[in-house]
């Protein structure tokens, strides 16, 4: 076998050089190009005759003079004596003038008694592009106003924290990566808040959940937070992604809202003695309610967007963190990197699509306009589906498409208020959950009915359902103005809104639920 190799060494070397997927150059100490393989010729765009007339500084954009080449040889010679590899990153120039990044590995060899330099150049355009994309995704994570953590589910050790988390808690990333998450988190003083151990146990079964708690910073400051948690498996280990938002301002607003409600109750007790003062206060509250109504609707939409974004942001965070961990363990190969980046790109495209879906709701529209009823109802369903998707609430529609001439966004707001109230009741129930939206009309009026199977409204509060500040929800979940303002909006559209409890038949079963009916003057494009 050795005799065969010795007899055919030139042919073997020539084939190896020709088939190599790297550019190979042979240079003398004067910088002349003595040889270049096929890959080098194709990459640079030269023929064999052309390239042997060039010097290394005609090809390398950084080593672009003879002096720089000689300096590089001197550095290579020093590394040779220490056994270090002569590797550098630079830019090569094609014949047409275009530059591209390369990684060059060089070694000295002696040919015919003269010391020459073999250089192997690999195009690293894709690697640099991927590095830039990874940096972009990390910039996105670090620029988030939310605190983002990745925690080892088994050990509770923090594996990653973004810059916002480090800044708000006062720890460095190195300090946080030595800590268990329970060292900085404790439950909030409320019945809904769970200890960290219980949350980690619960997420094994649910894989995604939302919790409330308190982070304690390095200086001892307590920060109340709402956290979206997701469980993911990588390399046989489970990690929890936690996206936490400071809710100090929200709790302060809730406290002020409770104070306002308490004051309102006190005013009602002394109504006869302070009637004139109460009237003035009620006028002030009316102004506040009108503002709150739109803000509440906008807040609902923003929360919808937040719910849409949480999962893809969590996915981006976990994917990028997974790649970091794989890279730290020398497990990150090209296939894993490509797959991870493709997944991250899909999530980013999904985020962009979400913005387009919700943007039209926020466009101001103070004038009446013509629109199709079916389109508005479909939009209300689409926007409301952004939340509670895991509850599997089915929407059933029976809609007569017709053109209306009224306030489109206001009608959309009313439908969203009614659907949101129905969904808030349905998520408390077990079993089949559905919302029915149906329409009908006569010569004078259009009727829109929204029904659910949530069990109906307590008969003792049915007559109060459209009163201002009346709510059956916890103070942190409801303001009591949604249905009140819905009634006012419908009145402004010269219509009426009412609610009853009724039995609903669906799939051969009968369910009890609430039925909201909107009655509007019927105006077609006649």
Buried (B, 14 or more C-beta within 10 A) or exposed (E): EEEEEEEEEEEEEEEEBEEBEBBBBBBBEEBBBBBBBBBBBEBBEBEEEBBBEBBBBBBBBEBBEEEBBEEBBEEBEEEBEEEEEBEBEBBBBEBEEEEBBBBBBBEBEEEEEEEBBBBBBBBBEEBBEBEEBBEEBBEBBBEBEBBBBBBBBEEBBBBBBBBBBBEBBEBEEEBBBEBBBBEBBBBBEEEEBBEBEEBBEBBEEEBBBEBBBBBBBEEEEEBBBBBBBBBBEBEEBBBBBBBBBBBEEEBEEBEEBEEBBEEBEEBEEEEEEBEEEBEEBBEEBEEEBEEBBEEBBEEBBEEBBBBBBBBBBBBBBBBBBBBBBBEEEEEBEEEBBEEBBEBBEEBBEBBEEBEEBBEEBEEEEEEBEEBBBBBBBBBBBEBBBBBBEEEEBEBEEEBEEBBBEBBBBBBBBBBBBBBBBBBBBBBEBEEBBBBBBBBEBEEEBBBBBBBBBBBBBEEEEEEEBBBBBBBBEEEBEBBBBBBBBBBBBBEEBEBEBEBEBEEBEBEEEEBEBBBBBBBBEBBEEE
